[in-house]
Amino acid sequence: MRKNEIKLFSNKELGFSARTMLNEDGSISINAEDAAIGFGWTQEKNGKTYVKWERMNGYCAEFGFSPEVGKDDYIPESLFYR
């Protein structure tokens, strides 16, 4: 994977996939929307799935990740595993 290239990670056993990105410093970031969906922090309304961003941002804040995230943002891989 080249730096800043988006690559899809999939785990068929868990039924989970997420967009990932290799950062300039060699660390990996995971798409915040994909992570929230994987954790089940969503709600269904009128046949559409919406991410519960307030829950996602509360989780991030609990672990000291201060910027709020939303659609098209990425979080550090280490935060995802906490």
Backbone torsions as a table, in degrees:
resi	resn	phi	psi	omega
1	MET	NA	132.6	176.4
2	ARG	-84.6	156.2	179.9
3	LYS	-58.5	137.4	179.4
4	ASN	65.1	9.6	174.7
5	GLU	-84.6	132.9	179.4
6	ILE	-87.8	129.9	-178.5
7	LYS	-130.7	142.9	-180.0
8	LEU	-89.3	124.3	173.5
9	PHE	-99.9	130.9	179.1
10	SER	-131.6	139.3	173.1
11	ASN	-125.3	101.4	-175.8
12	LYS	-65.8	-33.2	179.0
13	GLU	-62.3	-38.5	179.7
14	LEU	-90.4	-11.0	-176.9
15	GLY	66.4	36.9	-174.9
16	PHE	-124.3	137.5	170.7
17	SER	-141.0	148.7	-178.6
18	ALA	-150.1	144.9	173.4
19	ARG	-77.6	135.2	-179.9
20	THR	-127.0	160.9	-179.3
21	MET	-145.0	133.9	174.5
22	LEU	-84.4	121.8	-178.6
23	ASN	-83.7	165.6	-179.5
24	GLU	-56.0	-34.1	-177.9
25	ASP	-85.5	4.6	178.6
26	GLY	92.9	-8.1	177.4
27	SER	-79.6	167.1	-179.2
28	ILE	-116.4	141.4	175.1
29	SER	-118.0	151.3	-177.9
30	ILE	-119.2	139.3	179.1
31	ASN	-58.4	126.1	-176.0
32	ALA	-62.5	-39.5	179.8
33	GLU	-65.0	-44.4	178.9
34	ASP	-62.8	-40.2	178.8
35	ALA	-63.4	-46.7	-179.7
36	ALA	-61.1	-41.7	177.9
37	ILE	-64.0	-42.7	179.0
38	GLY	-61.8	-36.1	178.3
39	PHE	-79.0	-9.3	-179.8
40	GLY	84.0	18.0	-180.0
41	TRP	-87.2	66.2	-177.5
42	THR	-137.5	167.8	171.7
43	GLN	-140.7	148.3	178.3
44	GLU	-98.9	134.8	177.4
45	LYS	-150.9	125.0	179.8
46	ASN	52.4	38.7	177.4
47	GLY	78.4	6.7	179.0
48	LYS	-117.1	152.0	177.6
49	THR	-100.7	129.2	178.7
50	TYR	-120.3	138.9	177.5
51	VAL	-77.6	138.5	173.9
52	LYS	-85.1	83.9	-175.8
53	TRP	-63.1	-31.2	178.4
54	GLU	-63.1	-37.0	177.4
55	ARG	-70.4	-44.6	179.8
56	MET	-60.1	-45.7	-179.0
57	ASN	-71.0	-31.6	174.5
58	GLY	-64.2	-42.4	176.6
59	TYR	-60.5	-47.4	-179.8
60	CYS	-60.2	-43.2	-179.1
61	ALA	-64.8	-36.7	178.6
62	GLU	-56.9	-31.5	-177.2
63	PHE	-104.6	17.7	172.8
64	GLY	80.8	13.7	177.2
65	PHE	-93.5	101.3	-167.6
66	SER	-78.8	-34.7	-177.8
67	PRO	-67.8	136.4	174.3
68	GLU	-72.6	145.5	-178.9
69	VAL	-115.7	159.4	178.3
70	GLY	-153.8	-166.5	-179.3
71	LYS	-54.0	136.6	178.2
72	ASP	74.2	5.6	174.1
73	ASP	-92.2	162.1	179.7
74	TYR	-123.9	147.7	177.0
75	ILE	-116.4	154.8	177.5
76	PRO	-62.5	142.7	178.9
77	GLU	-56.4	-38.1	-179.2
78	SER	-62.4	-34.0	177.4
79	LEU	-67.8	-38.3	178.2
80	PHE	-59.4	-39.6	-176.6
81	TYR	-80.9	-13.7	177.4
82	ARG	-70.9	NA	NA
